[in-house]
Protein backbone atom coordinates (compact mmCIF):
# COMPACT_ATOMS: atom_id res chain seq x y z
CA UNK A 1 0.00 0.00 0.00
CA UNK A 2 2.98 2.33 0.33
CA UNK A 3 4.07 4.54 -2.56
CA UNK A 4 0.84 3.83 -4.41
CA UNK A 5 -1.15 6.54 -6.19
CA UNK A 6 -4.88 5.97 -6.32
CA UNK A 7 -6.99 7.72 -8.94
CA UNK A 8 -10.71 7.85 -8.33
CA UNK A 9 -13.16 7.82 -11.26
CA UNK A 10 -15.52 10.75 -11.88
CA UNK A 11 -18.50 8.88 -10.44
CA UNK A 12 -16.70 8.81 -7.08
CA UNK A 13 -15.41 12.39 -6.89
CA UNK A 14 -17.28 15.54 -7.83
CA UNK A 15 -15.77 18.57 -9.57
CA UNK A 16 -15.17 20.45 -6.31
CA UNK A 17 -14.77 17.50 -3.91
CA UNK A 18 -12.77 18.16 -0.77
CA UNK A 19 -11.66 14.93 0.90
CA UNK A 20 -11.01 15.32 4.62
CA UNK A 21 -10.85 13.20 7.75
CA UNK A 22 -9.11 10.11 6.41
CA UNK A 23 -9.55 7.01 8.57
CA UNK A 24 -7.34 4.03 7.75
CA UNK A 25 -8.63 0.63 8.87
CA UNK A 26 -5.67 -1.75 8.94
CA UNK A 27 -6.91 -4.06 11.71
CA UNK A 28 -8.12 -6.66 9.25
CA UNK A 29 -6.69 -10.12 9.91
CA UNK A 30 -5.70 -12.75 7.39
CA UNK A 31 -7.26 -16.19 7.39
CA UNK A 32 -4.46 -17.26 9.76
CA UNK A 33 -5.28 -14.56 12.32
CA UNK A 34 -2.27 -12.33 11.68
CA UNK A 35 -2.50 -8.67 10.57
CA UNK A 36 -2.82 -8.33 6.80
CA UNK A 37 -1.31 -5.01 5.66
CA UNK A 38 -2.37 -5.60 2.06
CA UNK A 39 -6.02 -5.57 3.08
CA UNK A 40 -6.69 -1.97 4.10
CA UNK A 41 -9.81 0.16 3.92
CA UNK A 42 -9.64 3.96 3.82
CA UNK A 43 -12.70 6.07 4.71
CA UNK A 44 -12.77 9.73 3.59
CA UNK A 45 -15.44 12.36 4.04
CA UNK A 46 -16.27 14.66 1.12
CA UNK A 47 -16.88 17.98 2.87
CA UNK A 48 -18.20 19.99 -0.09
CA UNK A 49 -20.46 17.30 -1.58
CA UNK A 50 -21.66 15.43 1.51
CA UNK A 51 -20.66 11.79 1.18
CA UNK A 52 -18.40 9.09 2.51
CA UNK A 53 -15.79 7.67 0.11
CA UNK A 54 -14.60 4.13 0.84
CA UNK A 55 -11.46 2.68 -0.74
CA UNK A 56 -10.67 -1.05 -0.63
CA UNK A 57 -6.94 -1.59 -1.25
CA UNK A 58 -7.17 -5.33 -1.88
CA UNK A 59 -9.71 -4.90 -4.68
CA UNK A 60 -8.34 -1.48 -5.72
CA UNK A 61 -11.87 -0.15 -5.87
CA UNK A 62 -13.80 2.71 -4.32
CA UNK A 63 -17.41 3.71 -3.87
CA UNK A 64 -19.39 6.72 -2.71
CA UNK A 65 -22.03 6.60 0.00
CA UNK A 66 -24.56 9.39 0.42
CA UNK A 67 -27.61 9.80 2.61
CA UNK A 68 -29.91 12.75 3.38
CA UNK A 69 -28.58 12.80 6.96
CA UNK A 70 -25.19 13.92 5.60
CA UNK A 71 -26.58 17.22 4.28
CA UNK A 72 -26.80 20.31 6.50
CA UNK A 73 -30.14 20.92 8.22
CA UNK A 74 -31.37 24.44 7.42
CA UNK A 75 -33.26 24.55 10.74
CA UNK A 76 -29.95 24.48 12.63
CA UNK A 77 -27.98 27.00 10.59
CA UNK A 78 -27.62 30.77 10.79
CA UNK A 79 -28.45 32.65 7.60
CA UNK A 80 -28.04 36.36 7.04
CA UNK A 81 -29.40 38.14 3.99
Secondary structure, 3 states (H helix, E strand, C coil): CCCCCCCCCCCCCCCCCCEEEEEEECCCECCCCCECCCCCEEEEEECCCCEEEEEECCCCEEEEECCHHHCCCHHHCCCCC
